[in-house]
Amino acid sequence: MLMASGLRFKIFARKLVLLLLAACSTATLSFCSSLLREPLCRMRAPLRTVRHGVPPSQRSGISNICQAAGAAMMLFACMVMPRGALATSALETDVRSVYSVGDLHGDYKSTVKILTSLGLMGKGGEWTGGTAILVQTGDITDRGDESGDIFRALFRLQDEAPVHGGRVILLIGNHELMNLENDFRYATKKDTLSLLADSSSRSEAFSAKGWLGKAIRQRMQAVALLGPKDGLSKPVLFVHAGLLPGFIESGDAEKLNSAVKGLLEGSDASNLREEPSPLLGDEGPFWTRQLALGPEPQACQEVQKTLELTGATRMIVGHTAQPDGRIHDRCGGSFVLADSLISQYYTGTAHPSALEFYADGTVSAIYPNSGERIPLRTP
């Protein structure tokens, strides 16, 4: 009996040591990757500290040491660990940076400040984010004067990012939808001029055949669901205003995107106005405020239903501006309100912000003006 117990203990201890070795090797490689990366990375230090990274003169030596140590531990673990054990390790989640940015509303200066602070855009407007993923949650246009410049900048980054293994995901907001419907009540004259380099009128620019109307239909989408293949062990759902469970009963985000795409493609402004779909209506993903402003118990029940249907742990939205210029959460952190009044054209003062998502499921709000990085609640 004692011998059997001792044998079981030895087997348990051996497995524990092997799992620790695998975890250490993964952590070593992840640490080195973050330490050596030029852009803002996962290390939770002030922005101005992280951005400078390791001096180039020291980077090569550190890289060799880190790679050798991590590789040695990983090799040993792989040699002795039972087949399939690594399948349940952190290696299932790709290591990359994931960021999101809320409503930009025609403020090009704030847009550039955010993207350069995150290390995603260079001085020449080029993509510098490597394998990072950026999600912009809609409302690029209206209120401000430079939405044409922002669209062009983001479309350029969207084209360049995949060359480096990165991705830029652009979501449709209610203000993009309004302009597709020829509702220009929030448009400024200067903003219209920023769109006219390729069109004779704002209406033409946003038409199904116009340069911007065509780009919105082809490049932008309704929702985004990111998970382990995107660097997030705990999936996150992104949508402009909020997503009520009735709109995604199948749990399939791409099916919802296809439905919206089908409504927009080939439809001109009059069709969108005269034959409205519930998807494009007041409680759809572009307009609803039920989840952002409704009584928290009821709103959080709806949030939880949507998260269960999609397999996500958080829902990130813009649309509902936060008066204090800060990012807030509801429902214990599972619903995040990311419209921090970024654009100076709201109140005369810009409040640039972004969210950074970490592989372990935690999220921080980033404020480039102050260098603050504030952790949000973890559901």
N, C-alpha and C positions, 0 to 999 in steps of 0.2 A: 504493500500500500504506500509506504513511504517512498519507495523507489519510483512508483508510478507518479506520485505527486511531484517529486523532484523533477522527473522528466517533463511533465506538463509545464512546470514553472520555467524550465530551461527553454522550451519551445516558445512559450509566451514572451520571455525576455529577449530571445533572438529576434522574434518578429517585431517587438517594440524598437529594438536597436536599429533594425533595417528601415523601419518606417521613419525613424528620426533622421537617419542618414539621408534618405530620399528628400525629406523636408528640408534638411540643411542645405543639400546641394541645390535644390530649387531656389531656396531663399538666397543663397550665395549668388547664383546667376542673376536672379531678379534684382538684388541689391547692386550688383556691378552694372547691370544695364541702366538702372536709374541713376547711379552715381556718375556714369560717363556720358549720359545723354545731355546734349546742349539745351533743348527746349525745357520749358517748365515741366517737371515730371511729378512722379507720385510722392516724392519725399516731402513730408509735411513740415516745411520750413517756410519762412516768409518769401514772397515772390522775388524780391530783389536779391535774396541770397541764393535761391535755387537756380535762377536763370543763368547765372554765370558758370555753374557747373565746375568741373575740374579743369585746371589750366592745361592747355594742350601738351606742354612739356612733360607733365606728369601722367597724362592719360594712358600712354602706351604701356608704361611699366605696370600701372595698376591693372590695366586690362589683362596683361599676360598672367599676372599673379592670380587675379580673380578667376580667369578662365581655367587655369590649371587646377586651382583648388576645387572649383565647382565640378569640373569634368572628372577629376579623380574620385570625388565622393559619389557622383552619379554613376560612374563606371562600376565602382565596387557594389553599389546598391543594386544595379541592374544584373550583375553577375550572380548575386546570391539571393535576390528577392524572388519569391515565387511568381510564376507567370501570371499576369493579370493584375498584380498588386498595384503597379503604377497607373493602371487605368482609373483608379479611384483617387489619385493624388491631385495636387494642384496643377499638374501638367495638362489637365483637361481644359484649362482656361488659358487662352492666349494672353501673353503679356503685352499690353499696349495701353496708351493713354486714351481716355474717353472724356470729352467735354461737351457741354451744351451751353447755348447762349439764347436768351429770350428776345423779346420784341425790340427791334432796332429802329423802327419808325423814322427812316430817312436821315439818321445821324451818322454820317460817314466817319467823322472824326472819332466818335466813341467806338464804332465798329473796328476801326484800325487799332485803336488803343487796346481793346480787348484781345484781338487776335494776335497782335505782336507780344502782348504780355504773356499770353499762353504759349508763345513760341511756335505758333501755327502759320504766321505770315512774316515774310521778310520785308526789308525797306522798299524793295522794288515791287511789292505786291505778290511775290511768289510764295508757293507752299513750302514751308520749312518744318512741318510737323511730322515728317517721317511716316511711321505707321499709325499715327494717332487717328481717332475718329472725332469729327465735330458734328454735332446736331444743332441746327438752328431751328427754333420752334415756331417760326412764322411771324407775320406782320413786319416785313422788311419795309414795306411802302407806307405812304400817307403820313400826315402830321409834319414831317420834316422836309428838307429841301433837296436831299441828295440820294434818294432811293435808287435812282438809275446807276449811280456810282457803286452803291452797295451790291446791287444785283450783279453788275459786271465783275466786281471783285470776287464775290462768292462763286459765281459760275467759273471763273478762272481757277480758283482753288479746287472746285469740284472736278475740274478736268485734270489738274496737275497732281492731286493727292494720290490717285490710284497708281501712278508711275512709281511712287515711293512706298506703296503698300498701305496708304492711308485712305480715308474716305470722308467726304463731306455730304451730309444728309440734310436736305432743305425741306422743311414742312410748310404746307400751305396754311396761312392764317386767314381770319375773316376779312382782313383788309385786302389781301390778294384776291379773295373771292369777290369782294365788293367792286374792285376795279375791273375784274373780268365781266361783271354785270353792268359796267358803265356807271357805277355809283361812285362819283368823284367828290363827294361832299367834304372829305378830309384832305383833299389834294391841294397843295400850294402851287402857285404859278412857277416858282423856281424849281420845284420838284418836277413839274411837267416838262420844263425845259431840259432837265437832266435826263429825260427819257427820249427826247426828240432827235438825238443824233441819228437814229435809225428809223424814225417814223415822222409823219407829218402832224400827228395829233396824239393825245393821250389815248383816245378811243382806239385809234389804229394800233398803237403800241401794244395794248392789252387784248386786241382781237385774236381770234383763233389763228389768223395768219400773220399777226404782228410779231415782231421779234421777241417781245416780252411775254405776250400771251402764249406763244408757241413754247417758249422756254419754261414757263410755269407748268404747262401741261406735260412737258416731257421730263423736266428735271426735278420737280417738286412732288411731294406725296402727302398723304393725310396723316399717317402715323408711322412710327418706327419702333420696333421691338428689338433691343440688343441683349445678347446673352453671352455664354461662354466663348463662342467663336469670335466674339467682338471684344473680348477682354474683361467681361463681367461675369463672375461666377453666379451672381444673382440677377436675373433678367430685369430690365428696366423698360417701361413703356413711355414713349414720348408722343405728345399730341398737343395741338395748339391750345384749345380751350378746356378740354376734358373729354373723356369717353365714357358715356353711360353704357351699362351692360347690354341693353337692348340692341345696340348697334354692332355688337361683336359677339353674338351668341355662339358662333362657331369657334371663337377663340383664335381665328386666323387673321392676323394683321395684314398679310399680303392680299387676302381676299377683299378686305375693306379698302385697301389702296386701289385695287383693280376696279372696284365698284365706283369709287370717286373718279378715277381716271376715265372710266367709261362715260360718266356724266359730263365731264368737262371736254373731252375730245370731240371736236367737230361742232360743239355747241357755241353759238354766238351769244352776245349779251341778252338779246330778247328771249331766246330759248331758256336761258338760265333763270331769268326773272319770271317768265310766264308759266314754266313747268317745274316749279321747285320740288326737289326731292327732300324727304326728311333728313337725309344725310347732310344736306346743305342748309337746313333750317335752324330755327332758334335753339333746339336742344341737341343739334348735331355736334360733331367734334370741332367745328370751327367757331361756334357761337355760345355754347352752353355755359352758364355760370352756376348751375346747380351744385356742382362739386366744390366750387371755390367759395361760394357765398351762402349756400344752404346751411341749415342747422347741422352742426357737426355729427351728431349721432346718425342721422339719416344719410347725410352725404357720405360718411365713412362706410356705411353699409354698402352703398352703391360702388364706391371705390373698391372695396374688398371683393365684390362680385366680379368687377371687371378684371381685377388682378388675378383672381382665381381662374377666370376663363382664359386669360392669356398666358398664365404661368409667370407673370411678372411680380416683383416685390415692391416696386414703386411706380407711380405715375408722375411724370414731369410735364407741367403746363406753363404757358405764358398767359396772354390775353387779359387776365384780371390784374391790373396794375396795383402794386403795393405802395401805399402813400408815403411810407418812410424811406423808400428807395432801397429796401433790403429784400433778400430772398427769404421766404417763410415756408413752413411746412404745416400740414394738418394730419390728422389721423395717425398720430404717433410716428410721423416721418414717412408714411407711405404715399402721401400726396404733397407734391412740392410746387409752390407758386413762385415761378422764376421771372415774372415781369417786374423788374425793379425800377421801372422808369429810366431805362438806359438812355433814352433819347433826351437831349437838352430841349427839344421842341415841346415837351410837355409843360415844364414849369420854368424853363430858363436855366436849369441846372441839370447836368448829366449825372447819371448814377450807374456807370458801367459795372457789369457783374458777369459772372459765369459760374458754372458748376463743373467740378471735376469728380469723376466716378472712379473708385478704386476696385481692384479685383476682388477684395474681400467683402464687397457690398456696401462699404461706407461711402459717404458723399460729403464734399465740402463746398461751401459757397466762397467764391473768390471775388475780391473787390480790388481791382487794379489801382484805383486812386490812393488807397491807404496801404495796400499790400497785405490786407487781412485775408486770412483763410479760416473760415468758421465751419466746424463740423456740424452737419445736420443730424437730427435724431435717426437712429437706425430702427426700422420696423421689427 
